[in-house]
Amino acid sequence: MQELEEHTASPSRHPAPIRLLVALSGGAEDAALVRAAHRLATRDRVQWCAAYVESDREDPQRRLMLERDFAQVQRLGGDVRVVSGQDRARELLALANELKVATLLVGHGRPSGWRFWRRPLAERLARLGGPFDLVVAAEARQRPRFRPRPRQRPGLWRDAGIAVSSTLAALGLSAGLKSWLALGNLSLLFLGAVLLSATLAGTRSAMLAAVLGFVSFNFFLTEPRYSLAMVEDDQLVTVVVYLLVAVVVGQLAGSARTRLLALRASREQTYQLLTFSRELAVATDRHRVGEVGVATLMRWLGCPVVMLDATDEEGDVALLHSAPAGHQLAPDAKTAVAWSRLHRRPSGKGTEQPLDTDWQVIPLVEQGRLVALVCLALGQREHPPSPDEDGRIDAMLRLLTLALERTRLVADLEASRLSEENERLRSALLSSVSHDLRTPLASIIGSASTLRDLADQLSQADRGELLDGILSESERLDRYIQNLLDMTRLGQGGLKLERDWISVEDLVASALRRLGPALRGLHVQRDWPEDLPLLHVHPALIEQALVNVIENAARFSPPGGTLRLEAGVESGQLWLAVTDQGPGIEPHLRERVFDMFYTGGEGDRGRHGSGLGLAICRGMLGAHAGSIVAEPGHEGTGTRIVMRLPLPDATEEPRHHAE
């Protein structure tokens, strides 16, 4: 008790050991056993595990039911262990000793079928003994998830027919060959009939064929004929050995057929789930995931399916998707929807909470969070879902839950990324505004106060220089404010193009005229052919873009450097390039220079820029269906910014010399 108190009081750094083990049998009581184990583990605050002993004779339907139970165990926070062996009691005892569990929980059921004579599992475990408490759960009386179908054996007569037909065929061949073959060799024909029955119909038909072969062989082929009595010892040995071999071979062949059928069913289910998971993987939002989910469920079940969005826990549920399209949820199902939303458990038809409705509502829960509600119109089916369909539905709903959670996480990450990007841009904008507005204002205020206070002491040349400085800084401030306004209009999509015809010479001349003070100490070279076509653009915007590019090149050019302006026509576009002799741009940064508020550091001649100029250039040129790129300068020196604009049709262009 003291150790338990210390373990509870101080959290361990290692995973808690498993203290409760529940033994599953693959039967109908497993769901109640899992719930009971969860209640015990929650009450005692211990880790728990569900175990299943797998033999070489597995029923496909039992395996599908186990998959559903395993999923329920994992949803409730338990682990799953599967061990192989023939003696279930000894394998469970070995696993319990390995895990050092304190409690082993088993069901109340007794062996059924041809194993009715075997002792119950709890009794065998008690006889074997072990260092744990053995707890036997009371017989489950909960309402089953689905009403079982009427027990039908449509294959019984078919199996019997195959056994009788194969035995008659073996008897006919034996009657024809008995004069050439020994009695022991004739028994191989009946053994072949057993193998054929096991291959075509399974163990049940093989056992019937073995018994029929034993009787037919003794009655028709041994002495005395047409009697079950035998007078020769070698004939008795032959018949007895045949029966033993036939029973063993029939059992093995029937088990092999059962495993083959289970493998085929598992492969088919795996293929269907793989196809479904691929469709979910390419779904980019919740609506597409819901569309794929309800369409697949309707195709598998053959009944209408409705998916409801329940992410807003306080508001009303909203229709996410339905199949067939436009199908509405029945009014009597709203009570089941509200109950499942509140309790996070299935309700409606075929569940523990029927609520007088033909719909079944299944909540999709991931880590305690309600993701969506799936509503199945099971009342419109002729039969409830089979264990095979039940297993596929559970597996599909798990995939659907994960896909919906993935889309939510992607949306949250995208929203977080956008929020961080907006915050970064807001901080960069405030920093840029505080720097690029205060710097020219400080220069203007200083020059203006000097003119006011010392006007009589200044020469005419000094006053002119101060006035030129005020004018230059005012123009710089005007360009910055214009960039801010253009950026706002580009971001809001409110930029309207007022196109007009203009020549490259006029654009360049106007831009250089506006940048006169900023280009002092630099040499500007112009190089383009005389017959360049006219541009049909918004002149003010393209001029502003050209001003931004030239001003950026001037900032990074060394004193006495050269700016080279070039233009030409290529592939139906007019290109205009500005090349400087600055330090250049690293290849991996040539695309980032067009990002908003990105600056390449201090230039050779000017101060730190705002990081808006080239970004606005890209927006202005993009509005004209143009482009702008950064390239290395001539002979690897400096940077070359190339702007491209589409040319109008030749029939629309006015003649250049006519202007």
N, C-alpha and C positions, 0 to 999 in steps of 0.2 A: 504493500500500500504506500509505503514511504517512497519507493522508487517511482510509482505511478504519479504521486503528487509532484515529485521533482521534475519528472518528464513533462507534466502539464504546465508547471509553473515557468519553466525556462525553455524557450523554443530552441530546437536543435538545428544545427547547420546542415545536417544530413537529412535525406528524405525519410519520413516516418515509416517504420516497418509495417507490413501488412499484418493486422491482428485478427481479421475476420475473413474466412473463406467460405463461399457459397458454391455448392455443387449443382451444376445444371445438367439436365437429362435430355434436352431437346424436345420436351413435351409441352403440353398446354399449361402446366403449373409453373413453368419457369418464370413467366412474367410476374406472378405473385411472389415467387421466391426472391426475385431481384428487388422488388419493392420492400419486402421484409428485411432483406440484408441492408438496404439503404437506410431504413428506419433504425435498425440496430446500430449501424455505424454512426449515424447522426447522433443518436442518443448517447453512445459511449465515446464519441469524438475520436474514432480510430479509422485507419485506412482499411479498405476492403477490396476483395478480388473475387471474380467469378471464374470458375474452372469447369472445363468440359473434357471428358475422356473420349477420344476419338478412336474408333475401331476400324477394321478393314471392311465392315459392312455398314456403310452409311446410306441412309435414305435421303434422296434429294430434297424432299419436302422438309425433313427434319433439319437439314443443313440450312435451308432458307429461313426457317423459324429461329434457328440459332443466330443467324446474322442479325435478325431483328432484335433478339434479346441482347446480343453483344452491343449493339448500338445504344440500347436503353441503359446498359451498364455504364458505358462511357459518358452518356449524357448526365448520369447521376453521379459521376465522379469516381467510379471504380475502375479497376484494371481487369484485363481479360487474359487468361492463361488457357492454352489448349495443349493437352498431352496425349500421346498415343499409347495404346495398350489394350489388352483383352480383358484383364481383371480390373473393373472400375474401382472397386473398393481399395485394392492395394495401390493403384496409381494415385488415388486421392490421398491415401495415407502418406505415401512418399512425398507428394507435393506439400501437404500440410506440415510434415516434418522439415522439409527444405525451407519453407517460408517461416517456420516457427510461429504458426498462428496460435491464437488463444482460443478461438471458437471456430467450429466447423458446422455450417448450416446446410441441412439436406432436406429434401422433400419427403412427403408422406406416402408417395405412390408406391405400388407394388409392381413387380415385373409382369408384363402382359404377354399375350400371344403364346407361343410354344415354350416360353421360358417361365410359365406360371409357377413351376415347381421351385424356382430359385427364391432364396430368402430376400427380403427387402434390403436395400442398400444400407439403411440405418442400422439394421440388425447385424449385417456383416461387418460394418465399421466398428460397432460396439464389441464384437467378438475379437477383432484384431487389436483393438485398444490403441491409445495414443495420448501424448501429453497435451491434450486440448479438451475443451468442453464440446460435446456433441449435442447440437440442438436440432430437433426435428420440427419442422414447420407444420402447423395445422393444415389440413386439407383445404385447398383454396376453394372458396365458394363465390368468388367475384364473378361478375358478369363478363363473359368473354368479349373480346374486342369485336368479333364478327360472329354471327350465328352460324354454326357449322352446317355445311350442306348435308342433305340426306345421304346416308351411307349407301353408296352404289358400287357395285362390283361389275362394271360392264365387261371387264376382261376375263371374268371367271370362266364363262363358257368357251371363250376363244382359247384360253390356256388349256382347258380340258380337251378341246378338240385337237389342238396341236399334239398333246401327249398321246391321245388315242390314235391319231393318224400316223404318227411316227412309229408307235409300237406295232400297229397293223402292218406298216410297210416292212419293218424289221422281221415280223413273223412271216410275211409272204416270201421275203428273200431267203429266210432260213428254211422254209419248207421246200423251196426249189433247190437249195444248195446242201441239204443235209446228207445227201448220198455222196457228196464229194468232200465235205469238210467235217472235221471232228467237232464234237459237242462243245468243247472249250472255245473253238474258233467262232462258232455260231453265236456265243454270248457277246462277242465283240459287236455284232450287228445291233443287238439290243442296247449295248453301251453307246453306240453311235446315235440311237434314237434318243437316249437321255441327253447327250450333248446337243443334239439338234433342238430339243425342247427347251433346254436351258438357254440356248443362244437366241431363240425366237421369242420365248415367253417368260423366262426367268426361272427362279428356284422352285416356285410352286408347281409349275408344269413339269420341271425335271423330276421332282419327287414323285409325282403321279406316274410319269413314264417309267421310273425305276420300279415302282410297285407293279404296274401293269406288265412290264417286261419280266419281272420275277414270276408272276402268276402264269403268263403265257408260256414262258420258257419251260416251267415245270409241268404245265398241263398238256402242252402239245408236243414237246420234244424229248422229254425224259421217259424212261420206262418205269412203270407201265403207262402207256399213252392215255390221254384224256382222264387223268387222275392226278391229284396233288401228292399222292404217295410216291416214294422213291425206294428202290430196293438195292441200288448200287451205291457204294460209298463215294466213289469218284464223282458221280453225278451230284450227290449232295454237296460235296465240297465245291464243285463248279458253280452251282446255283447260289450257295451262300456267299462265295467270294465275289460273284457277279453283283449281288445285291449290295454288299459293302462298298465295292468300288463304284457302283452306280450312284450310291448316296453321296459319297465323298466328291466324285467328279461333278455331280449335279449341283452340290453346294458351291464348289469352287467356280464352276461356269456361271451359275446364277449370280454369285457375288461379283464376278468380273463384269457381267452385263449390267448389274446395278451401278457399279462404279463408272462404267462407260456412259450410261444414261445421265448420271449425276455430273460427269465431266462435260457432256454436251450441253446440259441445262446451264451449268455454270459458265461455260464459254459463251453461250447465247446471251445470258444476262450480262456478262462482262462486256460483250460487244455492244449491246444496247446502251449500257451505262457509259461506255467509252464514247460512243457517238453523241450521247446527251452531254457529256462533260466537254466535248469539243465544241458543241454549239454554245454552251454556256461560256466557254473561254473567250469566244470572239464577241460576246455581248458586252457592250460598253456602258450601259446604264441599267437602272432598275426596270424600266419599261420593257427593254429588250429581253432581259432575264425572265421577267414575268411572262412575256409572250412565248418564249421557248418552253418554259416550265408548264404552263397550262396546256399548250398544244401537245406536248409529249404525254402528259397525264391523260388527256382526253383520248389520245390514240391508244394508249395502253388499256384504259379502263372502259372506254366506250360510253362515257357519260359526261355531262357538262361539268366544267371545272371553273371556279372563280377564285382569283387571288386578290386579297385585300392588303393594302398598305397600312400597317399599324405602328409605324415608327413614331408617330406623334401620340404619346401615351395619354395626353390630356384631351386631345381633340377627337373628332370622329374618324372612323376608319374610312379610307378612300379606295375606290376600285382601281386596282393596278392593271389587271388584264383579265379577260374571260375567254373561254372557248366553249361553244362557238362564239364568234365575235358579237358583242352586244347582249349576251345572255346575262340576265339579272338574277341576283340571289333571291330565293323565295322569302316572303315576309316571316314565315315561321322559323327561319334559320337565324334571324337576328338575335334571338335569345341565346342560341348556342355560340354565336360569334362573341357576344358580350361575356358569356361564361368563360370561354377559352381565353379571351383576352385578359380576363381578370386572374384566372388560376393557372394559366400557361400549360393547360392540359387539353387533350382532344375531348370533344363533346359531340353530341348528335347521334345519328344512327350508327348502331353497332359498337358503341362505347359504353363506359360505365355511367355516363350521363346522357341518356337518349334524348330527353327534352322534347319528345313528341315532334320530331322533324325528320324528313327524309334526307337531309343533308348531314354530312359529317364535316366538322370543322377541326383542322389540325393546325396548331400554332407552330411556327418555325422559330425556335429559340436558339440563340448562340451566346454562350457565356452569361446566361441569365437575362439576356436582352431580347425582347420580342422583335423579330425582324419582319414577319408578315404572317398572314392567316390564309391557309389553303382550304377551300370549301369544295367538297366532292358530293355530287348528286347521286349517291349510291342507291337511293330509292328508285331510280329509273333503270337499274340493272335487274336482270332476271335472277341472278345469284349474287351473294356477297363475294368479295374478292377471295380467291384461293390463297393458300399459304405462299405459293409462288408469286402471285401478284402482290401479296402483302409485303414480301421481302423486297421486291423491286420498287414498290412505292416508298418504303422506308429508305432504301438506298438513294433513290432519286431525290427525296425530300432533303436528305443530308447534303447532297451536292447542290441542291437549289438554295439551301440555307447559306452554305459557304459562298456561293456566287453572289447572293444578295449582300452578304457581309463584305465581300470584296469590293463591290461597287460602292458601298457606303464608305469604306476606308479610302478608296480612290477619290471619291468626291470630297471627303474631309481633308485629304492630303492636298488636293488641288485648291480647296478653299484656303487652307493654311498657307500654301505657297503664294496664292494671290494676295493674301493679307500681308505676308512678309514683303512681297514685292511692292505693294502699295505703300507700306511703311517705309521701305527703303527709298522709294521715289519721293515720298513726302519729305523725308529727312534731307535727301539730296536737293530737292527744290528749295527748301528753307535755307540750306547752306549756300546754294547758288545765288538765291535772291539777296541774302544778307551780304554776300561778297560782291557780286557784280552790280548791285545797286549802290551800295555804300562807297565803293571805290571811286566811280566817276562823280558821285555827289560830293565826296570829300574834296576832289580836285576842283570841281566847280565852285564850291563854297570858299575854298582857299583863294582861288584866283579872284573871285568877286569881292571878297573882303579886302584883298590887297589893293584892288582898284579903288575901292571906296575909301580906305584909310590912307593910302599912299599915292593917290593919283597925282598930286602936285609934285612929288619927288621922282616920279617915273618918267623916263623918256618916251617918246612916241613909239620907238621900236619895242620897248618893254611892254607898253600898254597893248600894242598890237599882238605881241606874243601871248600875253595873258588872255586876250580876247579869242585868239585862235585856239588856245587850250580849252577855254570854256566851250567854244563851238564844237571842237573835236570830241570832248567828253560828252557833250549833249547829244551829238549824233550817235556816239557809241551807246549811250543810254537809250536812245530811241530805237536803235537796232535790237538791243536786248529785250526791250518791252515788246517790240514787234514779234520777236521770236517767241516770247511767252504767249502772245495772243494767237500766233499761228499754231503753236503747240496745242493750245486749248481747242481751237477749231478743228484741228486734225483729230484730236482724241474724241471729240463729240460728233465727228462726221458732219460738221456744219460748214466745211470749206466748199464754196461754190466757185466754179471756174468761169471766168469771163474771158473767153479766148479772143485773141486778135493776132494779126500777122505782124511779125517782128523779125529783124535780121540778127544774126549772131554779132555783127559789128556793133549794132546799137545796144544790145544787151551788155556786151563787154565794156563798151565805153561808159555806160551809165553806172555799172558796178564799180569800175575803177575811179570814176569821179566821186562816188560816195565814200570810197576807201582812201581818198588822197592822203590824209595825215597818217593812216596806218601803214602806208606803203613807202614812207620816207626811208631812204637809205637802201632801197631794193631796186633792182633792174627788172623791168617787165618786158618779156619778149612775146610777140604774137606771131602765130604761124598757122595760116589756113588758106585754102584756095579762094580766089575771088568769086567763083560762081557757086557759092554755097546756097542751097535753097532756103526759103523763109520757113520760120517755125510758126505753127498755129497753136499758140499756148496762151496762158494767162501771164502777160509780161511781168507784172509786179511780183508774182510768186517765183517765177524762174529767175528773175533778177535777184530776189532775196536769197534764193538757193545759191546762185553764183557768188553773191557777196559773202555768204557764210563760208563757202569753200575757199575763196581767195583769202579771206581774213584768217582762216585756220592755217593756210599755207604760209601766210606772212608771219604768223606768230611763231612758227617752228623753223623759219629760215634764218640763217646767220646774218649779221650785219654785212651789207654789201653783196648779199646773195642775189640769185636770179630766180624769178618766177616765170615759168614758161607756160603760155596759154596756147593750146592747139585745138583744132576742130576739123571735122571731116564727115564723110558720109559712108556708111557701111551697112549692108543688108537692110535697107529701107529705114535706117535710123541715122539721126545726126548725133555724133558724139562730140563732147567738149571736155577737154582734159586740162587740169591744172597740176603742174609739177613743181615741187620745191626742192631745195637742197639741204633739207633738214636731216635729222638723225634717222629718219625712216620708221617704219612700223614692222614689228615682228609678224611673221606669217600667221601665227595663231591669234593675233589681235586685230587683223585687218577687217574682220567682220564685227568685232565688238565696238570698234570706234563709231559705229552707227547706232549703238544703243543709247537710249536717253540717259543723260547725266554721266556718261562715261568720258573721262578725260585721260589723256596720255601723259600727264605730268607737265612740268614747266617747259615752256618753249625756249628757244634761243634768244628771242627778242621781246616777247611779251609775257604777261602774267598768266596765271592759271585761268583757263576758260571755264565756261559754264557747263559744257557737255551737251548743249542743246543744238548747236549749229548743224552738225552733220546728221543728227537724228531727224531734224526738221527737213533737211534737204531730201532725205530718203522719202519722207511723207509727201513732200510737194511733188517730187518726180513720180512717185507712185500714183498720185492723183492724176497725172498725165499719162499713165501706162508706161512710164519710163523706169530707169534704174540708175543706181550709182554704186560703184565698187572702188576699192582701194587696191592699188597695184604698186610694185616697186618702181622707183624712178629709173631714169636712163642710167645704164651701166651700174645699177644697184645702188645709186645714191639718191637719198630723199624718198619722197612718196609721190605717187601719181594718182590723183582722184579723177575718175572718168565718169561723166554723166552722159546718159543716152536717152534720147527722146524720139518717139516715132514720128515719121514724116507723113504729111497728108498725101492723098492721091495727087498725081500730076495734074489731073483735070481741075482740082480745086485750088491749086497754088497759083497766086497772081505772079506775074512776071516781075522779077527783081528790079530790073532797070526801069520799070514803069512807075515805081514809087517816087 
